[in-house]
Amino acid sequence: MSFNGYGFRFGNPDAALYDNREFRTKTAVTAVYKGSRANTPPVLLRSYDSRREPPPEFECTIWQAGRATSATGLAFKPIQIGQYVFIDEGSGNFNPAPQALDEAVVNEWPGRELGVFVSV
């Protein structure tokens, strides 16, 4: 861990998004592959293994996932992670909440009642 000038501690700036600890918090962000057609579903970059999809083919850090999800051309430049380039070129998916909700209730916890859903 490192300290800044104010005495706050920060973690590893290159920490991997994927976390294989048993009691981890499952986290996912959405991103769009460069060149995706209109209304193509975004990709989920996950910190956990999916029950229905293979693991990603690339290593991704937390900051790279954050950049990929905000690479809209107006805010941030495209980012390459592994052999994939991420940028949202206006494919029409600006609200990932339905995909995230589907991930939770269909993929990760099928049959369980949803207690809380927060979309920031």
C-alpha positions as CSV (number, residue, x, y, z in Angstrom):
1,M,0.0,0.0,0.0
2,S,1.1,3.5,-0.6
3,F,0.4,6.8,1.3
4,N,-0.4,10.1,-0.3
5,G,0.6,13.5,1.3
6,Y,-2.5,13.4,3.5
7,G,-1.8,10.1,5.2
8,F,-4.5,8.2,3.3
9,R,-3.7,4.7,2.2
10,F,-4.3,3.5,-1.3
11,G,-4.3,0.0,-2.6
12,N,-2.5,-1.5,-5.6
13,P,-3.1,0.8,-8.6
14,D,-2.7,-2.2,-11.0
15,A,-5.1,-4.5,-9.1
16,A,-6.8,-7.0,-11.3
17,L,-10.6,-6.7,-11.8
18,Y,-10.9,-10.5,-11.5
19,D,-11.0,-11.6,-7.8
20,N,-11.1,-15.3,-7.0
21,R,-11.4,-15.0,-3.2
22,E,-14.3,-17.0,-1.8
23,F,-16.3,-14.2,-0.1
24,R,-15.6,-11.4,-2.6
25,T,-18.1,-8.8,-3.7
26,K,-19.2,-9.5,-7.2
27,T,-18.8,-6.5,-9.4
28,A,-19.3,-5.9,-13.1
29,V,-19.2,-3.0,-15.5
30,T,-20.5,-2.8,-19.0
31,A,-18.3,-1.8,-22.0
32,V,-18.7,-1.7,-25.8
33,Y,-16.3,-3.3,-28.3
34,K,-15.1,-0.8,-30.9
35,G,-17.1,-1.2,-34.1
36,S,-20.2,-2.7,-32.4
37,R,-23.4,-2.3,-34.4
38,A,-26.3,-0.3,-33.0
39,N,-28.2,-2.1,-30.2
40,T,-25.5,-4.7,-29.8
41,P,-25.5,-5.6,-26.1
42,P,-22.5,-4.3,-24.1
43,V,-19.9,-6.7,-22.8
44,L,-19.8,-7.4,-19.0
45,L,-16.4,-7.0,-17.5
46,R,-16.7,-9.1,-14.3
47,S,-14.7,-9.6,-11.1
48,Y,-16.1,-13.1,-10.9
49,D,-16.7,-16.2,-13.0
50,S,-20.0,-16.3,-14.9
51,R,-22.2,-19.3,-14.7
52,R,-23.1,-19.1,-18.4
53,E,-20.2,-17.5,-20.1
54,P,-16.5,-18.4,-20.4
55,P,-14.0,-16.3,-18.5
56,P,-12.6,-13.3,-20.4
57,E,-9.7,-13.9,-22.7
58,F,-7.7,-11.0,-21.3
59,E,-6.3,-9.7,-18.0
60,C,-8.1,-6.5,-16.9
61,T,-7.2,-4.1,-14.1
62,I,-9.8,-2.2,-12.2
63,W,-8.8,1.1,-13.7
64,Q,-8.9,-0.4,-17.2
65,A,-12.5,-1.6,-16.6
66,G,-13.4,1.9,-15.5
67,R,-11.8,3.5,-18.5
68,A,-13.5,0.9,-20.8
69,T,-17.0,1.7,-19.4
70,S,-16.5,5.4,-19.8
71,A,-14.8,5.5,-23.2
72,T,-17.5,7.4,-25.1
73,G,-15.3,9.5,-27.3
74,L,-16.5,12.6,-25.6
75,A,-15.1,11.7,-22.2
76,F,-12.2,9.3,-22.8
77,K,-10.2,7.9,-25.7
78,P,-10.7,4.2,-26.7
79,I,-8.7,1.7,-24.5
80,Q,-7.2,-1.5,-25.6
81,I,-7.3,-4.4,-23.1
82,G,-5.7,-7.5,-24.4
83,Q,-6.5,-7.7,-28.1
84,Y,-9.9,-5.9,-27.7
85,V,-10.5,-2.1,-28.1
86,F,-13.4,-0.6,-26.1
87,I,-15.2,2.6,-27.1
88,D,-18.9,3.4,-27.1
89,E,-19.5,4.9,-30.5
90,G,-23.2,5.6,-29.9
91,S,-24.6,2.1,-30.3
92,G,-27.7,3.1,-28.3
93,N,-27.0,1.3,-25.0
94,F,-26.5,4.1,-22.5
95,N,-28.4,2.4,-19.6
96,P,-26.8,-0.9,-18.6
97,A,-29.3,-1.5,-15.7
98,P,-31.5,-4.0,-17.6
99,Q,-28.4,-6.1,-18.5
100,A,-27.1,-5.9,-15.0
101,L,-30.4,-6.9,-13.5
102,D,-30.6,-9.9,-16.0
103,E,-27.1,-10.9,-14.9
104,A,-28.2,-11.0,-11.3
105,V,-31.6,-12.7,-11.4
106,V,-31.0,-15.0,-14.4
107,N,-27.3,-15.8,-14.3
108,E,-25.9,-15.5,-10.9
109,W,-28.8,-16.1,-8.4
110,P,-31.6,-17.8,-10.3
111,G,-34.7,-18.4,-8.2
112,R,-33.7,-16.0,-5.5
113,E,-35.7,-12.9,-4.7
114,L,-34.0,-9.7,-5.5
115,G,-33.6,-7.6,-2.3
116,V,-31.9,-4.4,-3.6
117,F,-30.8,-3.2,-7.0
118,V,-28.7,0.0,-7.3
119,S,-27.7,1.6,-10.5
120,V,-25.4,4.6,-10.4
